[in-house]
Amino acid sequence: MPPPSRTTARAEIVVDVAAIRHNVRTLREHVGPGVAMMVVVKADGYGHGMAEAARAARAAEAEWLGVATVDEALALRAAGDTGRVLCWLTVPGDDYRAAVEQDVDVTVYSEAELAEVVAATDRTARVQLKVDTGLSRGGASPDEWAALCAAAAGLERDGRISVTGVWSHLSSSDEPEDPANAAQEALFDEALAEAERAGLRPEVRHLANSAAAILRPSARRDLVRVGIAAYGLDPAPGHTPDLGLVPAMTARASLAMVKRVDAGAAVSYGRTWTAERATTLGLVPVGYADGVPRVAGNRAEVWVAGSRRPVRGRVCMDQLVVDLDDAGATAGDDAVLFGPGVHGEPTAQDWAEACGTISYEIVTRIGGRMTRRHTDSATETAEGTDR
Ligand SMILES: *Cc1c(COP(=O)(O)O)cnc(C)c1O
């Protein structure tokens, strides 16, 4: 239990579930009618909390949830979700029996995997087939595809499985001009034709992640699988039109200490930054063990007392230092690493650019000892948390 006097956590992730609902509705409007919405909640809802993200997605009428692993799918069931759920990254020995018996749609990449699903239970398994159209990651290679479709069609005729979907994944949807997108779509169309020749009539055919859902109408097909955009982050910086998506996550801490230092003071391990003149430093009690990238040292900014303050010196395991200059902050003040950006605070995208990575990595890795709290800005009263 925290001391009763403390009203805000020392370091926390605050997730506004209203932002997730808003984003899902906005994306649905953008992709238009006749396209089902799958909200991807793998990796603990991209760090936002899987169960809460799932509930927000369902409240915004997402027909499907997508996850990587069987365990994630079963966790959704344990959290009370009863809707359609697709998982797509299994290994031999995974609990297909539990997945099938709990009505999870399982993605199959190969005939061996198909055999394992069928052997796991007598129940008719809902199976989706994935074809590799050029990412060279999961999925059947084009030269294995016809045989996989034929095997699946045979099992479907025997009542052992129901093939509910055929899908693939794009390598370069965040670079809409890349010819790889059209090439993959063409291969996908060939794969769909092959599935049809085998006698398969899948309920959903899908190809698009967030970037393709937003930027590539031809890739939307029956369903889009949106992850990052549902959390309000830009899947294709520099290409995405402003849809009014709202980042749902804020990462904040309370300043542990504020101190004056003289000109010449060197900050943090290795003395990689030295004060040119006397200044005020703020100690932020989060570090790389909490998922703050170590590479953010001397690069990223943190919002303190109404302005963005630069991180000075190296990020340590548990803490980092910001230059407050004359910002007038005191210990206990809010230090916002990133948030929706509406007050001027950095966004996860700003942190990604400062760290040479993508916003996906920023939000999925932040955590460690930070606590996580969910708010709902759409239902809050005047006493509620200010967003
Ligand atoms: C993670 C994932 C997505 C979601 O991608 P975003 O870029 O976050 O929208 C979609 N499909 C598959 C197969 C994934 O693994």
The ligand as a Gaussian input file, in Angstrom:
#p B3LYP/6-31G(d) Opt

LIG

0 1
 C        0.880000      -7.130000     -34.982000
 C        0.145000      -7.532000     -36.204000
 C       -0.818000      -6.679000     -36.779000
 C       -1.061000      -5.277000     -36.313000
 O       -0.101000      -4.424000     -36.912000
 P       -0.194000      -2.835000     -36.712000
 O        0.881000      -2.320000     -37.596000
 O        0.102000      -2.594000     -35.265000
 O       -1.556000      -2.426000     -37.092000
 C       -1.561000      -7.166000     -37.837000
 N       -1.360000      -8.403000     -38.325000
 C       -0.416000      -9.223000     -37.823000
 C       -0.226000     -10.568000     -38.415000
 C        0.371000      -8.820000     -36.751000
 O        1.323000      -9.631000     -36.281000

